[in-house]
Amino acid sequence: MDDVALNQSYAHLLARFLVRPLVGTPVTPNQLTGLRLILGLAACGLLAVGGITASWWSGSLWITTCLLDRADGELARLADLRSERGKVLDFYFDLILDAGWFLAAGVGLRHGVLGVSAILVGLLTCASVIVGIGFAELFDRASPPGVKAWAGTQRFHPDDALFLLAPITWLGWLAPVLIVAGVCTPMIALVMYGRYASQKRRASSG
C-alpha cells in the first residue's frame, strides 16, 4: 500500500496499531470520522464553558479527537475502504473542529483578563483558519501529484501540532496562545491564498 508508506508520522503509527484489530470487523472509517466529530464538538463545547474541570475534560476529548483523525484514514487504508465520501467528510470535519476550537477558546476566556475581546479574537482566528484551510485545499487540487500545501517530515506532520492544544488547555495557557493565533492565522491565510493564486497561474500557463 503506497499511501500507507507515505503516512509514517508517530501519530499515524500509533493510530495504525490501534485500528489494526478493527480490520475485517463491521467498524468503518466513516464511523470513526463521525465519532471524531461528536467528541470534537463536545471538546469545543466544554472549552467554551471554561473552568478547571471542563478544561481537563475538553483536553482529554481533544486528544482522542486528534487520534481519531489519524485512525479513520489508517483503517481506510489498511482495510482498503477508501472513498471519496470519506475524504469529503474528513475535510469538512477538519474545518469545523480546527476552526471551532479557537472560537470556543475565545468564548471560554470571556471572563478572564481579555474580557469580551477574547470572543472577537476567537472569531478572527476561527475565520482565518477556515480561509487558510480552504485555500490550502484549493492549492492541493491545483498542484501536481505529491505537492501539498502542508508538508512535514517522515515522523511529524503539521497537523500533529493540534495534539498540543490539549496540554495548552490543561496548563491554562489559552489566553497567550489565542493572542498569538489571532496574529498568526490571518497571515497564514494570506500566505495560503498567495500560494494558491501562484500555483493556479502556473497551472494555467502550463
N, C-alpha and C positions, 0 to 999 in steps of 0.2 A: 504494500500500500504506500504509494509515493507520498501522498499528503500526510500520512502518519509520520513518515520520516522527517517531514518539514516542521512538525509540531513537537519539539523536543524540550520545551522550557520545563522547569521544575514543576510548575503548576499543571502543565499538560501530563507530565509523567505521573504525578500523584493522581490526577483525575482518571488517567488510563488504568492505573492499578485498581482504583475503587470501582470502576464501572465494568471491568472485565467479567466479573461473575454475572453481570446482567445480560451478557450476550446470549442470545437464544431464548430469553425469557419474554413475557408479554410487555415488559417495560420498553417504551420507545423514547428516542431522543426528544421528540416534541413534548412528551410528558414531563421530562426533566426540565425542558425550557419553560413550560407552564408553571411548574413548581418554583422555578427560579423567579419568575415574575411575582408570584404570590409572596414569597419570602422577602424579595427585594422591596416590594411595596410596603410590607409590614416593617422592614428595617427603616425605611424612609419615614413612615408614619410615627414610629417610636422616636426617631431623631427629631422630628418636628415637635413632639410633645416636650422633649427636654427632660432634664433631671438625671441623677446618677443611675437609678435602676433602669430607666428607659434607655439610657445611653449604652449600658452594658448589654442589654438585650439587642439593641439595634446593631452594635458592632458584631455580636455573635451571628446574628442573622445575615449580616452583610458578608461576612467571610464565607458562610455557607452559600450565599448567592453567587459570589465570585467563583467558588469551586464548581458550582453547577453550570456556570457559564463555560467552563472548560469541559465538564463532564458530558454535556449533551453532544458536543461536537466529537468527543472521543468515542462515545457509544455509537454515534452515526458512522464514524469511520471504521471502527472495529467490526461492527455488525453489518456493514455495507447498507446502511439505512439512510444515506444522504438524500436530501430532497431540496428542491427549490423553496418549498413552503417553509422548511426548517431554517433555511438561510434568511428568508424574509423575516420570520418571527424573531430570530436571533438578533438581526439588525435593529428592528424596532424596539425590542425589549432592551437592548443596549442603550438606545436613545432615551427611552423612558426612564430607566433606572439611573444611568450615569448623570443625566441632567437633573432628575428628581432628587438625587441625594443632596446636591448643592442647594436646591430650593428648600428642601427640608431642613438643612443645616441653618440656613438663614432664618427660617421661621422659628426654629428651636432656640436661636440666640437672641430673639427679640427682647427678652427680659434681661439680657446681660449688658455689658458696657457699650455695645454697639447700638443698642436700642432698636428702634424701627428701621434704622439704616441697614441693619443686618438682613432684613427681608429684601430691601432693594438690591443689596449686593448679591444675595441669593438668586434673585430674579435675573440680574445681569449675567451671572455665571451660568445659570441654567440655560438662558437663551444662547449664550456664547458656545456652550457645549453642544447644543442642538445644531447650531450653524457649523461648528467645526467638524462634527461627526458627519453631517450631511455632505459637506464639500470633500471630506476625506473619502466618502463612498463614491462620489462622482469622479474623484481623481482616480480611484482604483478601476472604475469602469472604463475610463478614457485611456488607461495605461496599458502597455503590453503585458502579457502574462508574466507573473513573477515580480512585477513592480508594484509596491504597496505604499500607501501614504505613511503607514506606521510600520517600520521595520526594526526589529530588535536583534538580539544576539541569539545564539543557539539555545541558551538556557534561560534567557529572560525576554519577555515581550513587553512592550509599553503598557498593555492592558494589565500586566501584573501589578502595576503601581496602585491599582484600585484596591488591592488587598490591604494597603497601608491605611485606607480610610477607617478601618476598624480600630487599630491601635490609636490613631489620631483622636477618634471619638472617646475611647476609654481614658486617654491621658488628659482630656479636657483641652485639647489644642485646636478646637474647631474655629474659634474666632480668628486667630492669626492665619490659619490655613485658608479660611474663607476670604480674607482680605487679599492674600496672595493670589488665590484663584480668580478673584474679581478683577485683578490687574492682568494676569497672565492669559486667561482663557479668551478674552476678546482679541488679544494679539495672535494667539494660536489660530483662532478662527480666520483672521485676516491672512495669515500665512497659508492656511489651507485653501482659502479662496484663490490666492495668488498662484499656488502650485497647480490647482485645478485649471485655472484660466490659461496658464502657460502650457500645461500638458494638452489642453484642448486645442490650442493654436498649433502646437507641433503635430498633433494627430490630423488636423485639418490640412495643414501644408504638406504633410507626407502622403 
